Amino acid sequence: MTSAPFAPMMWVEPGMSNWAYRDRVSYPRWANEDHIEPVPGSAVDFNQVEQCIRDLCDRFDVRDFAFDPQLGPQMLTGLQEDGFLVTAMRQVLTAAMSAPPA
């Protein structure tokens, strides 16, 4: 097995151009360069995400991974039950975060 950092992102294809404009990021180019994976439809299919994670674990020496538990609790539970080391990492801003520099 190969050991390397890897962070695939599933991205809803229909809104990609709008988000690219809003965020000033070239998501369509990232998709063309295989940095993100566009998925059809208006929502990400968590079964597809889970299968991608399992495929990557077969290809690479994945030791652990983290994701927001609010977005896929059933997937998180299934992966943990199968012995994967999964860390919950919420994607929220809190009052404890410092203000940006002036």
N, C-alpha and C positions, 0 to 999 in steps of 0.2 A: 504494500500500500504506500501511497505517496502522502507526505505530510506537508500541508500548506494552508494558510489562512484563506477562507472563502466565505463570501457573504452574498448569496443570491437574493435578489429581491423580485417578488412577483408584483407586477404592476398591471392595473386594469387598463386595457388598451384604449377603450373609447375616450377616456379623459386625459390621456397622456400629453397631447399637444396643449391642452388648456393648462395643465399643471406645469408644463415646461415654460409657458409664457409667464404664468404667475410666479413661479419660483426662480425664473431666469436660469434654468438648467436644461441642458439638451437631452431630455429623457429619450426622445426618439433615436438620437445618435447612440446613446448608451445601449438601447435595445439592439440597434444594428451591429454594435460591437460586442454583443452578448454579455454586457455587464448587468443588465436587468432582463427579466423574462416577461414580455407582455402576455397577458391572458385575456381571452375573449370574454365578453359579457360586462355587466356593471358591478360585479363583486368578485373578489378573489375566492377561489374554491379551495378551502382548507384541506380537502383530501389531496388535491394536487400539490399543495405546499408540503404536506406530510410525506407524500411519496417522493418528492424532490429531496427532502431531508434524508430519508432512508436510502435513496440512491447515492447521495453524496457520502453517507457513512459507509456504504459498500466500497466506494471508489477511493476515499481518503481516510486518513487516520484521524477521524473526528473524535476529540476528547470530550467536548461539551459544547453546548450552544445556548443562547439566550433569546428570548422573545417576550413580547408583551402578553401576559396571561389573559388579559381582557379580550384579546382578539382571537384566541383559539384555545379555550380551556379544555375542550374535548381532545384536541390534538396533543396538547401538553400531557394530559393524563395518559393517553395511549402510548406515547413515546416513553414516558417514565415507567409505565408498567412493563415495557419491553426492555428496560435496563439502560436507556439512554440517560446521560447526565444532563439535565435541563435546568437552567437558571431563569427564574422570573425576573424580567427587567421592565418595569412599567415605564411607559413613555408619557410622563406627565410633568408639567412644571409645578414646582412647589414654592411656597413663600420662603423656604429656607435657601433657595438659590440666590446668588448675589446678582445685583443689578449689572447691566453691561457697563463697560468703562465709558466715561464721558468724552 
